[in-house]
Amino acid sequence: MTTSSYRIAPSILSADFARLGEEVRAVVAAGSDWIHFDVMDNHYVPNLTIGPLVCEAIRPHVDVPIDVHLMVKPVDRIVADFAKAGANIITFHPEASDHVDRTLALIREAGCKAGLVFNPATPLDMMDHVMDKLDLVLLMSVNPGFGGQKFIPQALAKLRLARARVDDYQRETGRQILVEIDGGVKTDNIAEIARAGADTFVAGSAIFGARDPDGGYRGVLKQLRAALEAA
């Protein structure tokens, strides 16, 4: 896989919310491919973050895809709100939907790309039945709910399994499904994660916690890209 095949998506969960517009403009100017937008409801996960109004507010500030990760239950009611707010990609946890196939269809009908999110202990079997409606698969390499956690090493084996599944599907159908990883991604482990099969990388504290007063976020993104090139 070439470095141009990789996408880096800074998670604004680790950004300075008092300067959110400036923060998203800065990471995009530094070379980010996507903006990752973590939505938590204090029901599905024990934290409360941001909703469609914030997505709508940052949309004019960036021209890259906004990748909305819904950690909410129920899911279906809020899909249209995020689509209208400017989301390009919407992912959700299968445990949070009563009808996974229908939720994926709702996302795609709203004009967004759709994906499933698998927690560290959630088996991948669910994806086998809805591959035709998947644009990406997001594997959590931490337990969802909080930023700044350490990468769970067992996620690498699961990542290899997910990559094998989507590669087999692409050979059969010609359709590409992206494989995204979220949690504890750093400059010192991103190469190993890429070798295990990820092509899209969510990084929060690794990026927003490493701002260079002179060079902004360009330095850490350059380091992440160099590590991917080495992979």
GIVENQUI-V232823 format. One record per pair of residues at least 6 apart in sequence whose C-alpha atoms are under 7 Angstrom apart, sorted by the first residue. I is the first residue (numbers start at 1). J is the second residue. D is the distance in whole Angstrom. If there is no record, write none. Layout:
{{I;J;D} {I;J;D}}
This chain:
{{3;228;6} {3;229;6} {5;199;7} {6;199;5} {6;200;6} {7;33;6} {7;199;6} {7;200;5} {7;201;6} {8;32;6} {8;33;5} {8;34;6} {8;200;6} {8;201;5} {8;202;6} {9;32;6} {9;33;6} {9;34;5} {9;35;5} {9;36;5} {9;201;6} {9;202;5} {9;203;6} {10;32;7} {10;35;6} {10;36;6} {10;202;6} {10;203;5} {10;204;5} {10;207;7} {11;35;6} {11;36;4} {11;37;6} {11;202;6} {11;203;6} {11;204;4} {12;36;6} {12;37;6} {12;204;7} {13;38;6} {13;147;7} {13;204;7} {14;147;7} {14;204;5} {14;205;5} {14;208;6} {15;23;7} {15;208;6} {16;23;7} {21;58;6} {21;61;6} {24;62;7} {25;61;6} {25;62;6} {26;217;7} {27;217;6} {28;62;7} {30;217;6} {30;218;4} {31;218;7} {31;221;7} {33;64;6} {34;64;5} {34;65;5} {34;66;6} {34;67;7} {35;65;6} {35;66;5} {35;67;6} {36;66;6} {36;67;5} {36;68;6} {36;202;7} {37;66;7} {37;67;6} {37;68;5} {37;69;6} {38;68;6} {38;69;5} {38;70;7} {39;49;6} {39;50;6} {39;51;6} {39;69;6} {39;70;5} {39;71;6} {40;47;6} {40;48;5} {40;49;5} {40;50;7} {40;70;7} {40;71;5} {40;72;6} {41;47;6} {41;48;5} {41;49;7} {41;71;7} {41;72;5} {42;48;5} {43;72;7} {43;73;7} {44;71;6} {44;72;5} {44;73;6} {45;71;7} {45;144;7} {45;145;5} {46;145;6} {47;145;6} {52;81;6} {52;82;5} {52;85;6} {53;85;7} {55;85;6} {55;86;7} {56;85;4} {56;86;6} {59;86;6} {65;88;5} {66;87;5} {66;88;5} {66;89;6} {67;87;7} {67;88;6} {67;89;5} {67;90;6} {68;87;6} {68;89;6} {68;90;5} {68;91;6} {69;90;6} {69;91;5} {69;92;6} {70;91;6} {70;92;5} {71;92;6} {71;93;7} {72;96;7} {73;96;5} {74;96;6} {74;97;6} {75;96;7} {75;97;6} {76;103;6} {79;107;6} {80;110;6} {83;110;6} {83;112;7} {87;112;7} {88;112;5} {88;113;6} {89;112;5} {89;113;5} {89;114;6} {90;107;7} {90;112;7} {90;113;6} {90;114;5} {90;115;6} {91;114;6} {91;115;4} {91;116;5} {91;117;6} {92;115;7} {92;116;5} {92;117;5} {93;116;6} {93;117;5} {93;118;6} {94;100;6} {94;116;7} {101;130;6} {104;114;6} {104;133;6} {105;133;7} {107;113;7} {107;114;6} {108;114;6} {113;135;6} {114;134;6} {114;135;5} {114;136;7} {115;134;5} {115;135;6} {115;136;5} {115;137;5} {116;137;5} {116;138;6} {117;137;6} {117;138;5} {117;139;6} {118;138;6} {118;139;5} {118;140;6} {119;139;6} {119;140;5} {119;143;6} {120;140;6} {120;141;6} {120;142;7} {120;143;7} {120;155;7} {134;177;7} {135;177;5} {135;178;6} {136;177;5} {136;178;4} {136;179;6} {137;178;6} {137;179;5} {137;180;6} {138;179;6} {138;180;5} {138;181;6} {139;180;6} {139;181;5} {139;182;6} {140;181;6} {140;182;5} {140;183;6} {141;151;5} {141;152;5} {141;155;5} {141;181;7} {141;182;6} {141;183;5} {141;184;7} {142;149;6} {142;150;7} {142;151;6} {142;152;6} {142;183;5} {142;184;7} {147;204;7} {148;184;7} {148;205;6} {149;183;7} {149;184;6} {150;184;5} {151;183;6} {151;184;4} {151;185;7} {156;193;7} {156;196;6} {159;196;6} {159;197;6} {159;198;7} {160;196;5} {160;197;6} {163;179;7} {163;197;5} {166;177;6} {170;176;6} {178;199;7} {179;198;5} {179;199;6} {179;200;6} {180;198;6} {180;199;6} {180;200;4} {180;201;6} {181;198;6} {181;200;6} {181;201;5} {181;202;6} {182;201;6} {182;202;5} {182;203;7} {185;202;7} {185;203;6} {186;206;6} {187;223;6} {187;224;5} {187;227;7} {190;227;7} {190;228;7} {191;227;5} {191;228;5} {191;230;7} {191;231;5} {194;228;7} {194;231;7} {195;231;6} {207;217;7} {207;220;6} {210;220;7} {211;217;5}}
